[in-house]
Amino acid sequence: LQYKLMMAAWEDAAFFCGFTGPARRRALLTSLLAIVSCRQGAALTSSSSACSTLRTSVYIEDTDAYGIAYFANYARWMERAALSLVGMDKCATLFREAALLLQLEAIDSIKYSAAARLGDEISVRSALLGLDLHDALLLQMQLVRDADGQQLVSCTRARFSFSTRAGKSAPWPGVLARPVAIAELSPTGILSGEVPESAAGTADIGGGLGSRVLRLQADEVNGHGRLSLHAAFRYFERHRSAALGGPAALAALQADGVQVVVGRVRKAELLPAAREVLLGDALSLRCKCTLRGRRMQVLFDQWLVCGSTGRPVARAEALCAFIDPLSQKLVPAPSWLDEKLQALPEVLVFP
């Protein structure tokens, strides 16, 4: 369609300029298209890859009482994958300097083949379809379970666009190369071309349990693009899961008839330095774990810290209890979990 529109426009221009012969006019148009394609190709050398894979985990906060991921989370993971493909640093800079935010606007068709479950490691695979006439980014997307390669969700086309703080659509930013479609997802869910891998807002820094740094995501900020207490609570929840052995360990505990519940939270607050944290900033979480009440409770003293300044931005104390779901009574922590908690260092970095 784009070619036909350009062809018609060039035919009219050629007529008024005195060019004759359809063959000659089409040859001139072909040359023009070649020049445009070369410029787009040059722009792509500095743009994000047309294929991208974002890896993330399914935490207890993402699931219902049966350990099944809420459907809304698939859209959230897809939006994070789009930010990763364009470049989280670039998107964060655009938000700070121009108040532009890339958001999911529409999904043409989405198919749910299997459910993501508590403890799953999943990959969100994206293939670039280009920009539409309104400068919206079009992606073909799939979510796949890493353990067995099972396709969970497939999306034929998802539309993302930049919007202003007032909620109005904005054209594709000039500081970003204009993407064009040069890859697609195969029916088997495998990306053609090079597939760069990245974690969902985290980066490994080595050193054992919890040795990762997180990035503040667009779905975790408040209306001013800053850290919210709600987001801090989610970070604390994830960190407690990691200290207990991760989502897979929580699933194993549930299978053994033991539930871990939050019984009390104290001293939960955003600290003054939280006003300095914006979308895309690096954060880490530090925590001290203490077994209490004859090994039936564990106290988490948790601090969220700005990665660039080292200043604490949020804190909370959470007392968790081990419960028998049938009798609703306190039970001792399993021996393997007892040993894991006793072996933990006093300071952990958020996973």
C-alpha positions in Angstrom: 0.0 0.0 0.0 2.8 2.4 0.9 4.5 1.6 -2.4 1.3 2.2 -4.4 0.7 5.6 -2.6 4.2 6.7 -3.4 3.9 5.5 -6.9 0.7 7.6 -7.5 2.3 10.7 -6.0 5.4 10.3 -8.1 3.3 9.7 -11.2 1.6 13.1 -10.6 4.8 14.9 -9.9 6.5 13.4 -12.9 3.6 14.5 -15.2 3.8 18.1 -14.0 7.6 18.1 -14.3 7.4 16.9 -17.9 8.7 13.3 -17.5 7.2 10.9 -20.1 6.9 7.2 -20.3 5.6 5.0 -17.5 8.8 2.9 -17.5 11.0 5.9 -17.0 8.9 7.2 -14.2 8.8 3.8 -12.5 12.6 3.6 -12.8 13.0 7.0 -11.1 10.6 5.9 -8.3 12.6 2.7 -7.8 15.7 4.8 -7.4 14.0 7.0 -4.9 12.8 4.0 -2.9 16.4 2.6 -2.9 17.7 5.8 -1.4 15.0 5.8 1.3 15.8 2.1 2.1 19.5 2.9 2.4 18.8 5.7 4.8 16.6 3.4 6.9 19.2 0.7 6.8 21.8 3.1 8.0 19.5 4.1 10.9 19.1 0.5 11.9 22.8 0.1 12.5 22.3 2.1 15.7 18.9 0.8 16.7 17.7 -2.1 18.8 17.8 -5.5 17.2 14.6 -6.6 15.5 14.5 -9.7 17.7 14.6 -9.6 21.5 14.1 -12.0 24.4 13.2 -10.9 27.9 13.5 -13.4 30.7 11.5 -13.2 33.9 10.3 -15.3 36.8 6.7 -15.9 38.0 6.6 -14.8 41.7 3.9 -15.4 44.2 2.6 -11.9 43.8 1.8 -12.7 40.1 -0.4 -15.7 40.9 -3.7 -16.7 42.4 -4.3 -19.1 45.3 -3.7 -22.1 42.9 -0.3 -20.8 41.8 -1.6 -19.7 38.3 -0.5 -16.4 36.9 -3.1 -13.7 36.5 -3.9 -13.0 32.8 -3.1 -9.3 33.3 0.5 -10.1 34.0 1.0 -11.3 30.4 0.3 -7.8 29.2 2.7 -6.4 31.8 5.5 -8.7 30.7 4.9 -7.9 27.1 5.2 -4.1 27.8 8.5 -4.7 29.7 9.7 -6.7 26.7 8.9 -3.8 24.3 10.8 -1.4 26.6 13.8 -3.8 26.6 13.7 -4.0 22.8 13.7 -0.2 22.3 16.3 0.2 25.1 15.4 0.8 28.8 18.1 3.5 29.1 16.7 5.4 26.1 13.1 5.1 27.2 14.1 6.4 30.7 15.9 9.3 29.2 12.9 10.2 27.0 10.7 10.0 30.1 12.9 12.3 32.1 13.7 14.9 29.4 10.6 14.9 27.2 7.9 13.3 29.5 7.4 10.5 26.8 6.5 7.0 27.9 6.2 3.9 25.7 3.0 2.0 26.6 1.0 -1.0 25.3 -2.1 0.4 23.6 -3.7 -2.6 21.8 -3.5 -6.3 21.2 -5.0 -7.5 17.9 -5.2 -11.2 18.9 -3.8 -13.2 21.8 -4.0 -16.9 22.3 -3.6 -18.6 25.7 -2.2 -22.1 25.2 -1.0 -22.9 28.8 -0.8 -21.1 32.1 2.4 -19.7 33.6 2.8 -21.1 37.2 4.5 -20.1 40.4 8.2 -20.7 40.0 8.3 -20.8 36.2 11.1 -19.1 34.4 9.6 -17.6 31.2 10.9 -15.9 28.1 9.0 -13.1 26.3 10.1 -13.2 22.7 9.4 -10.2 20.4 9.8 -9.7 16.7 9.7 -6.3 15.2 6.9 -5.6 12.6 7.8 -1.9 12.1 5.8 1.3 12.7 2.3 1.9 11.5 1.0 5.1 9.9 0.5 6.7 13.3 4.1 5.9 14.4 3.0 3.1 16.8 5.5 0.3 17.3 4.1 -3.1 16.1 5.5 -6.3 17.6 4.7 -10.0 17.2 5.2 -11.7 20.7 5.3 -15.0 22.4 5.7 -16.2 26.0 7.5 -19.5 26.4 8.3 -21.6 29.5 12.1 -22.1 29.6 12.0 -25.5 31.3 10.2 -27.4 28.6 9.8 -24.9 25.7 6.0 -24.8 26.1 4.4 -21.9 24.4 2.2 -20.2 26.9 0.9 -17.1 25.0 1.1 -16.0 21.5 0.2 -12.5 20.1 0.0 -11.9 16.4 0.4 -8.1 16.8 0.7 -5.8 19.8 0.8 -2.0 19.4 2.9 0.2 21.5 3.2 4.0 21.3 4.8 6.9 23.0 2.4 9.2 24.9 2.8 12.5 26.7 2.2 13.1 30.4 -1.2 14.5 29.3 -2.0 11.1 27.8 -1.8 12.2 24.1 -0.1 10.1 21.5 3.3 11.4 20.3 5.2 10.7 17.1 8.1 8.4 17.1 11.0 10.3 18.9 13.6 11.7 16.5 16.4 10.5 18.8 15.5 6.9 18.1 16.1 5.2 14.8 12.9 4.4 13.0 12.5 0.6 13.1 11.5 -1.5 10.1 10.4 -5.2 10.0 13.4 -7.4 9.4 12.5 -10.5 11.5 9.5 -12.6 12.5 8.6 -15.4 14.9 8.3 -18.8 13.5 5.2 -21.0 14.2 7.4 -23.0 16.6 8.1 -19.9 18.7 11.8 -19.6 17.7 13.0 -16.2 16.7 14.8 -16.0 13.4 18.0 -14.0 13.5 20.1 -13.1 16.5 18.4 -13.1 19.8 19.9 -10.9 22.5 19.0 -12.1 26.0 18.2 -9.9 29.0 16.6 -10.4 32.4 13.3 -8.6 33.3 14.7 -5.4 34.7 17.7 -7.2 36.4 21.4 -7.8 35.7 23.6 -10.5 37.2 26.5 -9.3 39.2 27.7 -12.6 40.5 28.2 -13.8 44.0 25.5 -16.3 44.8 21.9 -16.0 46.1 20.2 -12.7 45.2 23.2 -11.3 43.4 21.2 -9.1 40.9 20.3 -5.4 40.5 16.8 -4.4 39.5 15.6 -1.5 37.3 12.6 0.5 38.2 10.0 -0.4 35.5 7.2 1.7 34.0 4.5 -0.3 35.6 6.0 0.2 39.1 6.1 4.0 39.2 3.5 6.5 40.4 1.9 9.2 38.3 5.1 11.4 38.6 7.4 8.6 37.3 8.8 7.9 40.8 9.0 5.0 43.2 5.8 4.2 44.9 5.3 2.4 48.3 3.2 -0.2 46.5 6.2 -1.0 44.3 8.5 -1.2 47.3 6.1 -3.7 48.9 6.3 -5.9 45.8 10.1 -5.8 45.8 10.1 -6.8 49.5 7.7 -9.7 48.7 10.0 -10.9 45.9 13.1 -10.7 48.1 11.5 -12.7 50.9 10.6 -15.4 48.3 14.3 -15.4 47.2 15.5 -15.7 50.7 13.3 -18.7 51.2 14.6 -20.3 48.0 12.7 -18.6 45.3 9.2 -19.3 43.7 10.1 -22.9 43.2 10.8 -23.4 46.9 7.5 -21.7 47.8 5.7 -24.1 45.4 7.5 -27.0 47.1 6.5 -25.8 50.5 2.8 -25.6 49.4 3.1 -29.2 48.1 4.4 -30.2 51.5 1.4 -28.6 53.2 3.2 -25.6 54.6 2.3 -22.0 53.7 4.4 -18.9 54.4 2.2 -15.9 55.3 2.9 -12.3 56.3 1.7 -11.9 59.9 2.8 -8.3 60.6 4.5 -5.4 58.9 6.2 -2.5 60.8 8.1 0.6 59.9 7.0 0.5 56.3 7.9 3.9 54.7 9.3 5.7 51.7 12.4 7.6 52.8 13.3 11.2 51.6 15.8 9.8 49.0 12.9 8.1 47.2 12.1 11.4 45.6 15.3 11.1 43.6 14.5 7.7 42.1 13.0 7.7 38.6 12.0 5.3 35.9 14.9 3.1 34.8 17.1 3.8 37.9 19.0 0.9 39.4 18.0 -0.3 42.8 19.1 -3.1 45.2 17.5 -4.6 48.3 19.3 -5.5 51.5 17.9 -7.6 54.2 18.6 -9.3 57.5 16.7 -12.6 58.3 16.1 -13.8 61.9 14.3 -17.0 62.9 12.0 -16.6 65.9 9.3 -18.3 67.9 10.8 -21.9 67.9 11.5 -21.7 64.2 7.8 -21.0 63.4 8.5 -17.4 62.4 11.1 -15.4 60.4 11.7 -11.7 60.7 12.8 -9.8 57.6 14.4 -6.3 58.1 14.4 -5.0 54.5 15.9 -1.9 53.0 15.6 -0.7 49.3 18.7 1.2 48.2 19.4 3.5 45.3 22.1 1.9 43.1 23.8 5.1 42.1 23.9 6.9 45.4 23.7 4.1 47.9 21.1 5.9 49.9 18.1 4.0 51.3 14.9 4.9 49.6 12.4 2.6 51.4 12.3 0.2 54.4 10.0 -2.3 56.2 10.0 -5.0 58.8 8.0 -8.1 57.9 7.2 -11.0 60.3 6.3 -14.2 58.4 4.8 -17.3 59.9 4.8 -20.9 58.7 1.2 -22.2 58.7 -0.5 -25.5 58.3 -3.3 -24.6 55.8 -5.6 -27.3 57.2 -5.4 -26.6 60.9 -4.4 -23.0 60.5 -1.8 -23.4 63.2 1.8 -22.4 63.4 4.3 -25.2 62.4 8.1 -25.2 62.5 10.0 -24.5 59.4 11.1 -27.6 57.5 14.7 -28.6 58.4 16.0 -27.9 54.9 14.6 -24.4 55.1 15.9 -23.9 58.6 19.4 -24.7 57.4 19.0 -22.4 54.4 17.9 -19.4 56.5 20.7 -20.0 59.1 23.3 -20.1 56.3 22.1 -16.8 54.7 24.4 -13.7 55.0 23.1 -10.8 56.9 23.0 -8.6 53.8 21.3 -9.9 50.6 21.1 -8.1 47.3 17.6 -8.0 45.7 17.1 -10.7 43.0 
